Amino acid sequence: MSVFTNKVVVITGGSEGIGKALVESFLNLGATVATCSRNYDKLYQLQSTHSGKPLMIYTTDVSKEQECKNFIDAVVSSFGRIDILINNAGISMRALVIDAELDTIKKVMDINFWGTVYCTKFALPHILNTKGSIVGVSSIAGFRGLPGRSGYSASKFAVNGFMEVLRTELLQSGVNVMWVCPGFTTSNIRNASLNSKGQSHGESSMDEGNMMSATECAQHIIKAIEKRKRTLILTFTGKKTVFLNKLFPKIADKFTYNFFYKKGELIK
């Protein structure tokens, strides 16, 4: 048995990437898992793969308040409680500010930030009852603005701030609040990221060969939840970026520019 046996774990964006790896890992640890995504076919495939295990799927667009409420209400109706909420659903973008349409930035904010706020708000009374955990899957981009990713960075800065406020408000409640910054991880988020027009960007030019796998990332997150950590920053590059940006911001500007620009062209 693990500490997560029979715990009810809610994970948004569980149809692929880190979310899917979290779903599968928690199921293997004996947890009851509820997950949502906009893509029903991928959710159904995930459920079919884990037939016989306590997995609930629910089609949800987390940028819509009512759909988030419906999802959380369905979880509580089915299982009677929520022990852990992991706000993982997210989308990225690849466009310079001067080129990006405002609707593109707004769409990223609606999914990444407001999706986190909606699900947390509706799940909070139930997590207070269980003295459980609330997790926000953020990004190194939530500590350091990244070129070509203005809406994504803004949304992750907002998630970090929201989680920090919530953690302080709940300091004496028994609930743990944690935000996770995975760094570069192999997932579909780059291919599914939005271009300047708000359409799927398609294939990414970034090399995923040396990136952390989604499964490894999920294992780090689960261990941090078990230890009830405050923050989790992953990968050497991620930790170096946060350190430089905090103590030597001008150097961080140059470091970030050189990382994302090759021969004057932005890596997308």
C-alpha positions as CSV (number, residue, x, y, z in Angstrom):
1,M,0.0,0.0,0.0
2,S,1.1,3.6,-0.7
3,V,0.0,6.8,1.1
4,F,-2.2,7.4,-2.0
5,T,-4.2,4.2,-1.7
6,N,-7.9,5.0,-1.9
7,K,-7.2,8.8,-2.1
8,V,-9.4,10.7,-4.6
9,V,-7.0,12.5,-7.0
10,V,-8.4,15.0,-9.5
11,I,-6.1,15.8,-12.5
12,T,-7.0,18.3,-15.2
13,G,-5.6,17.8,-18.7
14,G,-5.1,14.1,-18.2
15,S,-5.4,12.9,-21.8
16,E,-1.7,13.3,-22.7
17,G,1.7,14.4,-21.5
18,I,2.4,15.0,-17.9
19,G,-1.3,14.8,-17.0
20,K,-1.6,11.3,-18.5
21,A,1.6,10.2,-16.8
22,L,0.2,11.4,-13.5
23,V,-3.1,9.6,-14.1
24,E,-1.3,6.3,-14.8
25,S,1.1,6.7,-11.9
26,F,-1.6,7.5,-9.3
27,L,-3.7,4.5,-10.5
28,N,-0.7,2.3,-10.1
29,L,-0.3,3.6,-6.5
30,G,-3.9,2.6,-5.7
31,A,-5.6,6.0,-5.9
32,T,-9.0,6.7,-7.3
33,V,-8.5,9.1,-10.2
34,A,-10.8,11.6,-12.0
35,T,-9.4,13.4,-15.0
36,C,-10.8,15.7,-17.6
37,S,-9.8,17.0,-21.1
38,R,-11.4,18.5,-24.1
39,N,-10.5,15.4,-26.2
40,Y,-13.0,12.7,-25.4
41,D,-11.4,10.1,-27.7
42,K,-8.1,10.3,-25.9
43,L,-9.8,10.1,-22.6
44,Y,-11.8,7.1,-23.7
45,Q,-8.6,5.4,-24.9
46,L,-7.0,6.1,-21.6
47,Q,-9.9,4.7,-19.7
48,S,-9.9,1.6,-21.9
49,T,-6.2,1.0,-21.3
50,H,-6.9,1.0,-17.6
51,S,-10.1,-0.9,-17.6
52,G,-11.0,-2.2,-14.2
53,K,-9.2,0.5,-12.4
54,P,-11.0,3.4,-10.6
55,L,-10.7,6.0,-13.3
56,M,-13.4,8.6,-14.0
57,I,-13.2,10.6,-17.3
58,Y,-15.0,13.8,-18.0
59,T,-15.0,16.0,-21.1
60,T,-14.2,19.5,-20.0
61,D,-12.9,22.8,-21.4
62,V,-11.3,24.3,-18.3
63,S,-11.5,27.8,-19.8
64,K,-15.2,27.7,-19.2
65,E,-16.4,28.2,-15.6
66,Q,-19.6,26.1,-15.8
67,E,-17.8,23.1,-17.3
68,C,-15.2,23.2,-14.4
69,K,-18.0,23.3,-11.9
70,N,-19.8,20.4,-13.6
71,F,-16.6,18.4,-13.5
72,I,-15.9,19.0,-9.8
73,D,-19.5,18.3,-8.9
74,A,-19.4,15.0,-10.9
75,V,-16.3,13.9,-9.0
76,V,-17.9,14.7,-5.6
77,S,-21.1,13.0,-6.6
78,S,-19.3,9.9,-7.7
79,F,-16.7,9.6,-4.9
80,G,-17.9,11.8,-2.1
81,R,-14.6,13.6,-1.5
82,I,-11.5,15.1,-3.1
83,D,-8.1,14.6,-1.5
84,I,-5.8,16.0,-4.2
85,L,-6.4,18.5,-7.0
86,I,-3.7,18.8,-9.7
87,N,-4.3,21.7,-12.0
88,N,-2.3,20.5,-15.0
89,A,-4.4,21.5,-18.1
90,G,-2.5,24.1,-20.2
91,I,-1.6,25.4,-23.6
92,S,1.4,27.3,-24.9
93,M,2.0,29.8,-27.7
94,R,4.7,30.7,-30.1
95,A,4.6,34.3,-31.3
96,L,6.3,37.6,-30.7
97,V,4.1,40.2,-28.9
98,I,4.1,42.5,-31.9
99,D,2.7,39.7,-34.1
100,A,0.3,38.0,-31.6
101,E,-3.4,38.7,-31.8
102,L,-4.9,39.7,-28.5
103,D,-7.4,36.8,-28.6
104,T,-4.4,34.4,-28.7
105,I,-3.0,35.7,-25.5
106,K,-6.5,35.8,-23.9
107,K,-7.1,32.2,-24.9
108,V,-3.9,31.1,-23.2
109,M,-4.7,33.0,-20.1
110,D,-8.3,31.6,-20.0
111,I,-7.0,28.0,-20.1
112,N,-3.9,28.2,-18.0
113,F,-4.8,30.7,-15.3
114,W,-8.6,30.8,-15.2
115,G,-8.8,27.0,-15.6
116,T,-6.7,26.8,-12.5
117,V,-8.8,29.3,-10.6
118,Y,-12.1,27.7,-11.6
119,C,-11.2,24.2,-10.6
120,T,-9.5,25.3,-7.4
121,K,-12.4,27.4,-6.3
122,F,-15.0,24.7,-6.8
123,A,-12.8,21.9,-5.2
124,L,-11.6,24.0,-2.3
125,P,-14.4,23.3,0.2
126,H,-14.0,19.6,-0.3
127,I,-10.2,19.7,0.0
128,L,-10.5,21.7,3.2
129,N,-12.6,18.8,4.6
130,T,-9.9,16.3,3.8
131,K,-6.9,18.6,4.6
132,G,-5.6,17.5,1.2
133,S,-3.4,19.1,-1.4
134,I,-3.8,21.6,-4.2
135,V,-1.2,21.6,-7.0
136,G,-0.6,24.0,-9.8
137,V,1.5,22.8,-12.7
138,S,3.3,26.0,-13.7
139,S,6.5,26.5,-15.5
140,I,10.0,28.1,-15.4
141,A,8.2,30.6,-17.6
142,G,6.3,31.5,-14.4
143,F,9.5,32.8,-12.9
144,R,11.2,34.1,-16.0
145,G,9.5,35.6,-19.1
146,L,10.4,33.7,-22.2
147,P,10.5,35.4,-25.7
148,G,7.7,34.3,-28.0
149,R,5.7,33.0,-25.1
150,S,4.2,36.2,-23.7
151,G,0.7,34.8,-22.9
152,Y,2.2,31.6,-21.6
153,S,4.6,33.3,-19.3
154,A,1.9,35.8,-18.1
155,S,-0.4,32.9,-17.3
156,K,2.2,31.0,-15.4
157,F,3.3,34.1,-13.4
158,A,-0.4,34.5,-12.6
159,V,-0.7,30.8,-11.5
160,N,2.3,31.2,-9.2
161,G,0.9,34.3,-7.6
162,F,-2.5,32.7,-7.2
163,M,-1.0,29.6,-5.6
164,E,1.2,31.7,-3.3
165,V,-1.8,33.7,-2.0
166,L,-3.8,30.5,-1.6
167,R,-1.0,28.8,0.3
168,T,-0.7,31.8,2.7
169,E,-4.5,32.0,3.3
170,L,-4.6,28.3,4.0
171,L,-1.4,28.1,6.1
172,Q,-3.3,27.1,9.3
173,S,-5.9,24.9,7.6
174,G,-4.0,21.7,7.1
175,V,-4.3,22.0,3.3
176,N,-1.0,22.0,1.4
177,V,-0.6,24.2,-1.7
178,M,2.3,23.6,-4.1
179,W,3.3,24.9,-7.5
180,V,5.4,22.8,-9.9
181,C,7.8,24.2,-12.5
182,P,8.8,21.2,-14.7
183,G,11.2,22.9,-17.1
184,F,11.4,21.4,-20.6
185,T,9.6,18.1,-20.7
186,T,8.8,15.8,-23.6
187,S,5.1,16.4,-24.2
188,N,2.7,17.5,-26.9
189,I,2.4,21.1,-25.5
190,R,4.9,22.5,-28.0
191,N,3.2,20.9,-31.0
192,A,-0.2,22.0,-29.7
193,S,0.9,25.5,-28.9
194,L,-0.8,28.4,-30.6
195,N,0.6,30.6,-33.3
196,S,0.0,34.4,-33.6
197,K,-3.5,33.7,-35.0
198,G,-4.5,31.3,-32.2
199,Q,-4.2,28.2,-34.4
200,S,-2.2,25.1,-33.6
201,H,1.5,25.8,-34.3
202,G,2.3,22.3,-35.4
203,E,5.8,20.7,-35.2
204,S,8.2,22.3,-32.8
205,S,11.9,23.0,-33.8
206,M,13.1,22.3,-30.3
207,D,15.1,19.2,-29.7
208,E,13.4,16.9,-27.2
209,G,16.2,14.4,-27.1
210,N,17.7,15.6,-23.8
211,M,14.4,16.7,-22.1
212,M,12.9,15.0,-19.1
213,S,10.2,12.5,-19.9
214,A,6.6,13.1,-18.8
215,T,6.8,9.9,-16.7
216,E,9.9,11.0,-14.8
217,C,8.3,14.4,-14.3
218,A,5.2,12.8,-12.9
219,Q,7.2,10.8,-10.4
220,H,8.9,14.0,-9.1
221,I,5.5,15.7,-8.7
222,I,4.1,12.7,-6.8
223,K,7.0,12.6,-4.4
224,A,6.7,16.3,-3.8
225,I,3.0,15.9,-3.1
226,E,3.8,13.1,-0.6
227,K,6.3,15.4,1.1
228,R,3.9,18.3,1.0
229,K,6.4,20.6,-0.5
230,R,5.9,24.3,-1.2
231,T,7.5,24.4,-4.7
232,L,9.1,22.0,-7.1
233,I,11.6,23.3,-9.7
234,L,12.9,20.6,-12.0
235,T,15.9,20.3,-14.3
236,F,19.3,21.9,-14.0
237,T,18.5,24.5,-16.6
238,G,15.3,25.4,-14.8
239,K,17.0,25.8,-11.5
240,K,19.8,27.9,-13.1
241,T,17.3,30.1,-14.8
242,V,15.3,30.8,-11.6
243,F,18.6,31.5,-9.7
244,L,20.0,33.8,-12.3
245,N,16.8,35.7,-12.7
246,K,16.4,36.3,-9.0
247,L,20.0,37.4,-8.3
248,F,21.4,38.5,-11.6
249,P,18.5,39.6,-13.8
250,K,20.6,41.4,-16.5
251,I,22.6,38.2,-17.0
252,A,19.4,36.3,-17.1
253,D,18.2,38.5,-19.9
254,K,21.2,37.7,-22.0
255,F,21.1,34.0,-21.1
256,T,17.4,33.7,-22.1
257,Y,17.9,35.6,-25.3
258,N,20.9,33.5,-26.4
259,F,18.9,30.3,-25.6
260,F,15.8,31.2,-27.6
261,Y,17.4,33.1,-30.5
262,K,19.7,31.4,-33.0
263,K,21.2,33.6,-35.7
264,G,18.7,36.3,-34.8
265,E,15.7,34.0,-35.3
266,L,13.4,33.0,-32.5
267,I,13.3,29.2,-31.8
268,K,9.6,28.1,-32.0
